[in-house]
Amino acid sequence: MMKKVSIMMTVALASMGAMAQSSYDAYNVASSDLNGTARYVGMGGALGALGGDISVMGSNPAGTAMFRKNDMSFTLSGVFGDDGVLGHDGSRASIDNAGAVVVLDVDEGGLQYVNFGVNFTKNRNFLSNVRTGIDNVRGLSQTAQIADMVRNCDIQFGFENIDDWGALPYLATNLYDGEYVASLIDIEDEFEVDDKGNFVLDKDGNPVYLGTSYYWSPANNASFLKSQWGSTSQTDMNISFNVLDKYFFGASVGLYNINYHRESMYSEVGEYGNSYDIYNYYDSRGDGLDLKFGFICRPIDDSPFRFGIDVHTPTWYSMEDARGANINYSFDGYQYYNEEYNTPFEYNYRTPWKFGLSLGYTVDNYFAVGAEYEYTDMSTAKYTTRGDFYSDYYYAQNEYIKDNLKGQSTLKLGMEVKPNPAVSIRAGYNYVSSPFRNNAYNTLYYADDFTETDYTNWKDTHRFTIGLGYRYKGGYIDLAYQYQSQKGDLYAFDEVNLTPTQIDNNRSQLMCTFGFRF
């Protein structure tokens, strides 16, 4: 007779590799904020050709060759975002910058100065929170995507090889005493019947098996919570040269550390009264290294106009990820809970090259204006595995990076006015283009250990900055305020008929730099 099998949406205990990297995580690691000293931020970071600030060793390393005195500073910062979710705050305070430049007055031949510097910067602050309902989810369901992965796993492995399935299908199935037990996804084995409804038997007297159908429960409504926190820190070690006070050269070695965390909760209520919450967490840690080279030139002897060029090699990261998930399921008075965690997984990651062109102009000592353009092709980011394990998986993820990501442009504009030698007024603007192609989506491999179905296609970023500075004998104090505005299309799961939910990534930053020159 026909057998109908219903499956419990649960999490089996597993110890598979954490193959959880995607094109969205590739962008997350490679992207950066506008951060540094308060003067650098107050002028929108447009100091690539103007130089004279500790933070430029991380953008155009030749900019430190403009120093004539030793300099050291540190920066305190506070970031204020949306209200916190899942028990995490929406605001953070930290030390975002600390560095020093030592000036050697060589004055030998054409070489005027040789300067050495070191600078720590919080390159990226991942603080972000999302709390939203899912637009137009009625009649659709996250379990539709999961059911499709269950079907692919069944075709690839069969129910008898359930241990080979990926983590998300594990969220949908559980093997118990050799049988599948009830829940969100129904799996029905289909057999051939005659016109009277009787089974058609093969030569051995068994019903002729036609295949398996997979059914899912449509949703009435759904909601989504997500919190991200952590940072990427960058420490640059710099050397720069001033030749004839006209040509400036510099190089920096960058050391990076990433410490990234996120948690999310997807909640859905079905049309039949069933409901569930899927909680996910993801941790990523790593260390990286890059090289930066810069050049600044004043091409006209009697003009303060200058231009700069900089090149950043990829950052080569050694990474380790861990993730876990749990489920709370409820239907007709029945409650179920289970959880699953993976063992940490190590891999390598390479960010794209970055190229920059900058312009600067000053009027005596009371006005400066700068402009800078940066370009990086996000589609060239690349994952590699250690050894031959999962090489096919990483090859596929690199192809998804090429399909989903594209070149990203950053335009920086900034100005500084000094109404008197002791006081500076600054303003700046950044435009950062979206790195996502049209119709980009997050591909989940059916045997993957990834359990998050959400993804966000972020649009262009706009940053507006203002700043004040005060100079006194032997030191300075700078203040800056930055407002960042960005919108994105959130997809709670991959479904062609699901309308994206519009979300914002807006936040403010206040910072203060204390510096000393001697």
Secondary structure, DSSP 4 states (H G I P E B T S, - for coil): ---EEEE---------------HHHHHHHH---S-SSHHHHHTTT--TTT--SGGGGGT-GGGGGG--S-EEEEEEEEEE-SPP-TT--SEEEEEEEEEEEEEEEEEETTEEEEEEEEEEEEEEE--EEEEEEPTT-TT--HHHHHHHHHHHHHHHT-GGGGGGS-HHHHHH--EETTEE--SSEEEEEEE-B-TTSPBPB-TTS-B-EEEEEEE-PPEEEEEEEEEEEEEEEEEEEEEEEEETTTEEEEEEEEEEEEEEEEEEEEEEEETTS-EEEEEEEEEEEEEEEEEEEEEEE--STT---EEEEEEEPPPEEEEEEEEEEEEEEEETTEEEEEEEE---EEEEEEPPPEEEEEEEEEETTTEEEEEEEEEEEGGG-EEE-SSSTTHHHHHHHHHHHHHHB-EEEEEEEEEEEEEETTEEEEEEEEEE---BPTT------TT-S-----EEEEEEEEEEEEEEEEEETTEEEEEEEEEEEEEEEEESS--TTPPPEEEE--EEEEEEEEEEE-
